[in-house]
Amino acid sequence: MAAPGGARRRPLLLLLFAGLVHGASAVFVVKNGDGTACIMANFSAAFLTSYATRSGPQNKSFELPAGAEVSNSSSCGKENASDSSLVISFGRGHTLTLTFTRNATHYRVQLMRFAYNLSDTDTFPNSSSTGVTTVQSVTDIKADVNKTYRCVSETQVHMGSAAVTLRDAAIEAYLSGSNFSREETRCEQDLPTPTAPPQPSPTPAPASPAVSRYNVSGTNGTCLLANMGLQLNVTYRTVDNKMVTREFNVNPNKTTFGGNCSATLATLELHSESLLLLVFQFAMNESSSRVFLQGVQLNLTLPDAKDRTFTATNSSLRALQATAGNSYKCNSEQRLQVTSTFSLNVFRVWVQAFRVDGDKFGPVEECQLDENSMLIPIAVGGALAGLVLIVLIAYLIGRKRSHAGYQTI
């Protein structure tokens, strides 16, 4: 392992020669055995630590002093290819270590380590501990190979009981020349805040779909009646690799339907040119005599999609519930979330499965949405009636007092 060279700090003229002027007055350099530089760093640093005293924890902040220098334990690594490190020593036994790694395109400060000596009573007065405490952390300091990492903004690295802040930093490892590279990789903090690109106007939602009547019959007569308008809400990736969410109305005039009946399952199937298949499966729980929409399956053709055939299925729903023999009705729009990429919007639904008497709906069970919408005008009406009553009472009281007249002395 090559040992670092003798001179550890160079004056600012070295940076001027490279055409780069950084705020600090000196540069830390690690050299190979042949005297060529493998690491150069120019920055100021501030340290914040917390340490224990007899009167409780104390915070201490201090700057990297002018007398800081490169330690002999610094290294260019094996054949100047990996595991290089810059060790800066200062004060009475304090060190700041930057360990570098690289691949074919980037190098980075893989680890930053700060060791501070609590026996230094000038820096840590009244410390209840002695000896060296070491903290460390990975960092996001990285740059392209043969480029200087440059960050004028503050870069703060938290390490447990301490934090190190680098300012106006220029750092380069695995140098190809004898000085900082002219090309730089700027830190994210220095880059201008990107302006959001103009967003395309959203595709206007289609108007509410037309309501149509559907029925399914079996050997024992009608097992399913449904009046409803249907709208498909699908999220998919387009051919230009964008995620979009769009709504499609089911047009009853271009849709055919069918289905089948069994003792505990009634199925409605819809077909059209683009709507390859839309299936509703209603089930009955015989123990509770509850009927509900159990499953929805969709096969849809999307001409602008990366995968032209969109499919979604869910057989564990429990929607549009009613007691067997009754019908479920909801004038409000309902959204049934089938999968994460497909929801079904149902408009003015009136449906009954099983125990259908002829071709007529049974007793109605209103949905909660309709009941809530009725409560609002009732509450508003009640509030207005109460207000009118209060005004009327106040008027009668005032009128009575005005007729009391003057009392005889």
Residue pairs with C-beta under 8 A, 6 or more apart in sequence:
1 75
1 76
1 77
1 78
2 31
2 32
2 33
2 75
2 76
2 80
3 33
3 72
3 75
4 30
4 31
4 70
4 72
4 74
4 75
4 76
5 29
5 31
5 32
5 35
7 29
8 28
8 29
8 69
8 70
9 26
9 27
9 28
9 29
9 69
9 70
10 26
10 27
10 29
11 25
11 26
12 21
12 24
12 25
12 26
12 27
14 27
14 179
15 21
15 22
15 27
15 42
15 170
15 180
17 179
18 179
18 180
18 182
19 182
20 148
20 170
20 180
20 182
22 42
22 43
22 168
22 170
23 44
23 152
23 167
23 168
24 42
24 43
24 44
24 168
25 66
26 42
26 66
27 40
27 41
27 42
28 39
28 40
28 41
28 42
28 68
28 69
28 70
28 86
28 88
29 37
29 39
29 40
29 70
30 37
30 38
30 39
30 40
30 70
30 74
30 75
30 76
30 84
30 85
30 86
31 37
31 38
31 76
32 38
32 76
32 80
36 175
36 178
37 175
37 178
37 179
38 76
38 77
38 80
38 84
38 173
38 174
38 175
39 74
39 76
39 84
39 85
39 86
39 100
39 172
39 173
39 175
40 170
40 171
40 172
40 175
40 179
40 180
41 86
41 98
41 169
41 170
41 171
41 172
42 168
42 169
42 170
42 171
42 180
43 166
43 167
43 168
43 169
43 170
43 171
44 63
44 64
44 166
44 167
44 168
45 63
45 64
45 96
45 164
45 165
45 166
45 167
46 61
46 62
46 63
46 64
46 164
46 165
46 167
47 61
47 62
47 63
47 64
47 114
47 116
47 162
47 163
47 164
47 165
48 59
48 60
48 61
48 162
48 163
48 165
49 59
49 60
49 61
49 116
49 124
49 161
49 162
50 57
50 58
50 59
50 60
50 161
50 162
51 57
51 58
51 60
51 118
51 124
51 127
51 129
51 133
51 161
52 58
52 127
52 128
52 129
53 126
53 127
53 128
54 126
54 128
55 126
58 124
58 126
60 123
60 124
62 123
64 88
64 90
64 96
65 90
65 91
67 90
68 88
68 89
68 90
69 88
69 89
69 90
70 86
70 87
70 88
70 89
71 87
71 88
71 89
71 95
73 85
73 87
74 85
74 86
74 87
75 83
75 84
75 85
76 84
77 83
77 84
77 85
77 100
80 174
81 102
81 174
82 101
82 102
83 99
83 100
83 101
84 99
84 100
84 173
84 174
85 97
85 98
85 99
85 100
86 97
86 98
86 100
86 173
87 95
87 96
87 97
88 95
88 96
88 97
89 95
90 96
91 117
91 120
91 123
92 117
92 119
92 120
92 122
92 123
93 115
93 116
93 117
93 119
93 120
93 132
94 114
94 115
94 116
94 117
94 120
94 123
95 113
95 114
95 115
96 112
96 113
96 114
96 164
97 111
97 112
97 113
97 114
97 115
98 109
98 111
98 112
98 171
99 109
99 110
99 111
99 112
99 113
100 107
100 108
100 109
100 110
100 173
100 174
101 107
101 108
101 110
102 108
102 145
102 173
102 174
104 145
105 144
105 145
106 142
106 143
106 144
106 145
107 142
107 143
107 145
107 173
107 174
108 139
108 140
108 141
108 142
108 143
109 139
109 141
109 142
109 171
110 138
110 139
111 136
111 137
111 138
111 139
112 136
112 137
112 138
112 139
112 141
112 157
112 159
112 164
113 134
113 135
113 136
113 159
114 134
114 135
114 136
114 159
114 162
114 164
115 132
115 133
115 134
115 135
116 123
116 124
116 132
116 133
116 162
117 123
117 131
117 132
118 124
118 127
118 129
118 130
118 131
118 132
118 133
119 127
119 130
119 131
121 127
133 161
135 159
135 160
135 161
135 162
136 159
137 157
137 158
137 159
137 160
139 155
139 157
141 149
141 151
141 155
141 169
141 171
141 187
142 149
142 185
143 149
143 171
143 172
143 184
143 185
144 183
144 185
145 174
146 176
146 181
146 183
147 172
147 181
147 183
147 184
147 185
148 170
148 171
148 172
148 180
148 181
148 183
148 184
148 185
149 169
149 170
149 171
149 172
149 184
149 185
149 187
150 169
150 170
150 184
150 185
150 186
150 187
150 190
151 166
151 168
151 169
151 186
151 187
151 189
151 190
152 168
152 190
153 187
153 189
153 190
154 165
154 166
154 167
154 189
155 165
155 166
155 167
155 169
155 187
155 189
156 163
156 164
156 165
156 166
157 163
157 164
157 165
157 166
170 180
172 180
172 181
175 181
203 244
203 246
205 247
206 231
206 247
206 248
206 249
207 249
208 229
208 231
208 249
208 333
208 347
209 229
209 230
209 231
209 249
209 250
209 251
209 347
210 229
210 249
210 251
210 252
210 253
211 227
211 228
211 229
211 347
211 348
212 227
212 228
212 229
212 252
212 255
213 225
213 226
213 227
214 224
214 225
214 226
214 227
214 228
214 257
214 268
214 270
215 222
215 224
215 225
215 226
215 359
216 222
216 223
216 224
216 257
216 258
216 259
216 260
216 261
216 266
216 267
216 268
217 223
217 261
218 260
218 261
218 262
219 261
220 261
221 356
221 358
222 356
222 358
222 359
223 261
223 266
223 353
223 354
223 356
224 259
224 261
224 266
224 267
224 268
224 282
224 351
224 352
224 353
224 354
224 356
225 327
225 350
225 351
225 352
225 353
225 356
225 359
225 361
226 268
226 280
226 349
226 350
226 351
226 352
227 348
227 349
227 350
227 351
228 346
228 347
228 348
228 349
228 350
228 351
229 249
229 250
229 346
229 347
229 348
230 249
230 250
230 270
230 278
230 344
230 345
230 346
230 347
231 247
231 248
231 249
231 250
231 344
231 345
231 346
231 347
232 247
232 248
232 249
232 250
232 275
232 278
232 298
232 300
232 342
232 344
232 345
233 245
233 246
233 247
233 335
233 342
233 343
233 344
233 345
234 245
234 246
234 247
234 248
234 298
234 300
234 302
234 310
234 312
234 341
234 342
235 243
235 244
235 245
235 340
235 341
235 342
236 243
236 244
236 246
236 302
236 305
236 306
236 307
236 310
236 341
237 243
237 244
237 305
237 306
237 307
238 244
238 304
238 305
238 306
239 304
239 305
239 306
241 306
247 345
248 274
248 300
250 270
250 272
250 275
250 278
251 272
254 272
254 273
255 270
255 271
255 272
255 275
256 270
256 271
256 272
257 268
257 269
257 270
257 271
258 268
258 269
258 271
259 266
259 267
259 268
259 269
260 266
260 267
261 267
264 283
264 284
264 286
265 281
265 282
265 283
265 284
265 294
266 281
266 282
266 353
266 354
267 279
267 280
267 281
267 282
268 279
268 280
268 282
269 277
269 278
269 279
269 280
270 277
270 278
270 279
271 277
271 278
274 300
274 301
275 299
275 300
275 301
276 299
276 300
276 301
276 309
277 297
277 298
277 299
278 296
278 297
278 298
278 299
279 295
279 296
279 297
279 298
280 293
280 295
280 296
281 293
281 294
281 295
281 296
281 297
281 315
282 291
282 292
282 293
282 294
282 320
282 351
282 353
282 354
283 291
283 292
283 294
283 295
284 290
284 291
284 324
284 353
284 354
285 291
285 292
289 323
289 324
289 325
290 321
290 322
290 323
290 324
291 321
291 322
291 323
291 324
291 328
291 352
291 353
291 354
292 317
292 318
292 319
292 320
292 321
292 322
293 317
293 318
293 319
293 320
293 336
294 315
294 316
294 317
294 318
295 313
295 314
295 315
295 316
295 317
296 312
296 313
296 314
296 317
296 336
296 338
296 344
297 312
297 313
298 310
298 311
298 312
298 313
298 338
298 342
299 309
299 310
299 311
300 309
300 310
300 311
301 308
301 309
301 310
302 308
302 309
302 310
310 341
310 342
312 338
312 339
312 341
312 342
313 338
313 339
314 338
314 339
317 336
317 338
319 334
319 336
320 328
320 330
320 346
320 349
320 351
321 328
322 328
322 352
322 365
323 365
324 354
324 355
325 354
325 355
325 362
325 363
326 352
326 362
326 363
326 364
326 365
327 350
327 351
327 352
327 361
327 362
327 363
327 364
327 365
328 349
328 350
328 351
328 352
328 364
328 365
328 367
329 349
329 350
329 351
329 361
329 364
329 365
329 366
329 367
329 370
330 346
330 348
330 349
330 350
330 366
330 367
330 369
330 370
331 348
331 370
332 367
332 369
332 370
332 373
333 345
333 346
333 347
334 345
334 346
334 349
334 367
334 369
335 343
335 344
335 345
335 346
336 343
336 344
336 345
336 346
337 343
338 344
350 361
350 364
352 361
352 362
355 362
356 362
